[in-house]
Amino acid sequence: MKKMFLIVALLGLVTLGAFAATYPVWDINKDGKCDMVDIRLVASFFNHSAATDPLWTVPTKVWNADLQAYTVAACNCDVNGPKGVPYGKIDMMDIALVARHFGE
């Protein structure tokens, strides 16, 4: 009986994982579209780096002009680097990548 329960439990975990939504890296707030909110979120963490920011992985509330709060960590805004791979610093290349996908 225990083996059967374990198999069913494992199958349930695998099935649940199969339906997880995936978002492109430039959709910072994970709402399914790349818009000014995403650009604003990246810009709000401009010049932050993993080396100097002790809160790099800690989610922080960022408010937009409509007084909506978005909880995002600085590391989620590092979407690009010199070689196309995030490298621990948020700069103009990150903002440019998000802006390039505006409207998607």
C-alpha positions as CSV (number, residue, x, y, z in Angstrom):
1,M,0.0,0.0,0.0
2,K,2.8,2.4,0.9
3,K,4.5,1.8,-2.5
4,M,1.3,2.5,-4.4
5,F,0.8,5.8,-2.5
6,L,4.3,6.9,-3.2
7,I,3.9,6.2,-6.9
8,V,0.7,8.2,-7.0
9,A,2.2,11.0,-5.0
10,L,5.2,11.2,-7.4
11,L,3.0,11.1,-10.4
12,G,1.0,14.0,-8.9
13,L,4.1,16.1,-8.5
14,V,5.3,15.4,-12.0
15,T,1.8,16.3,-13.4
16,L,1.6,19.5,-11.4
17,G,5.1,20.6,-12.6
18,A,4.1,20.0,-16.2
19,F,1.5,22.8,-16.1
20,A,3.7,25.5,-14.6
21,A,3.7,28.7,-16.6
22,T,6.9,29.9,-18.1
23,Y,7.6,33.5,-18.9
24,P,10.4,35.1,-21.0
25,V,13.2,36.8,-18.9
26,W,12.1,40.3,-20.1
27,D,8.6,39.8,-18.5
28,I,9.9,41.0,-15.1
29,N,6.6,41.0,-13.3
30,K,5.4,37.7,-15.0
31,D,2.1,39.0,-16.2
32,G,2.4,37.6,-19.7
33,K,3.3,40.8,-21.5
34,C,6.2,43.1,-21.8
35,D,5.1,46.7,-21.1
36,M,6.2,49.9,-19.3
37,V,5.9,48.2,-15.9
38,D,8.6,45.8,-16.9
39,I,10.9,48.6,-18.1
40,R,10.1,50.6,-14.9
41,L,11.0,47.6,-12.7
42,V,14.4,47.1,-14.4
43,A,15.1,50.9,-14.4
44,S,14.3,51.0,-10.6
45,F,17.2,48.6,-10.0
46,F,19.6,50.4,-12.4
47,N,23.3,50.2,-11.3
48,H,22.6,47.5,-8.7
49,S,25.0,44.6,-8.6
50,A,25.3,41.3,-6.8
51,A,28.7,42.3,-5.5
52,T,27.6,45.5,-3.8
53,D,23.9,44.9,-3.0
54,P,23.2,42.7,0.0
55,L,19.5,42.6,-0.9
56,W,20.2,41.2,-4.5
57,T,18.0,38.2,-4.0
58,V,15.5,39.7,-1.5
59,P,12.1,40.6,-3.1
60,T,11.4,44.3,-2.7
61,K,8.2,46.3,-3.3
62,V,8.4,48.7,-6.2
63,W,5.6,51.2,-6.7
64,N,4.6,52.4,-10.2
65,A,2.8,55.7,-11.1
66,D,-0.6,54.1,-10.6
67,L,0.4,53.3,-7.0
68,Q,0.4,49.5,-7.7
69,A,3.1,47.6,-5.9
70,Y,5.1,44.9,-7.6
71,T,7.3,42.6,-5.6
72,V,10.5,41.8,-7.4
73,A,14.1,41.0,-6.5
74,A,17.0,42.9,-8.1
75,C,18.4,39.6,-9.5
76,N,15.2,39.1,-11.6
77,C,16.0,42.4,-13.4
78,D,19.5,41.2,-14.5
79,V,18.4,39.8,-17.9
80,N,21.4,40.4,-20.0
81,G,25.2,40.9,-19.9
82,P,28.1,41.5,-22.3
83,K,28.0,38.0,-23.6
84,G,24.2,37.6,-23.5
85,V,24.2,35.9,-20.1
86,P,23.2,37.7,-16.8
87,Y,26.3,38.6,-15.0
88,G,25.2,40.2,-11.7
89,K,24.8,43.8,-12.7
90,I,21.8,45.8,-13.9
91,D,22.8,48.3,-16.6
92,M,21.6,49.8,-19.8
93,M,21.8,46.5,-21.6
94,D,19.2,45.0,-19.3
95,I,16.9,48.0,-19.9
96,A,17.5,47.8,-23.7
97,L,16.6,44.1,-23.8
98,V,13.3,44.7,-22.0
99,A,12.6,47.7,-24.2
100,R,13.4,45.7,-27.3
101,H,10.6,43.3,-26.4
102,F,8.1,46.0,-25.6
103,G,4.6,45.0,-26.6
104,E,5.2,41.3,-26.7
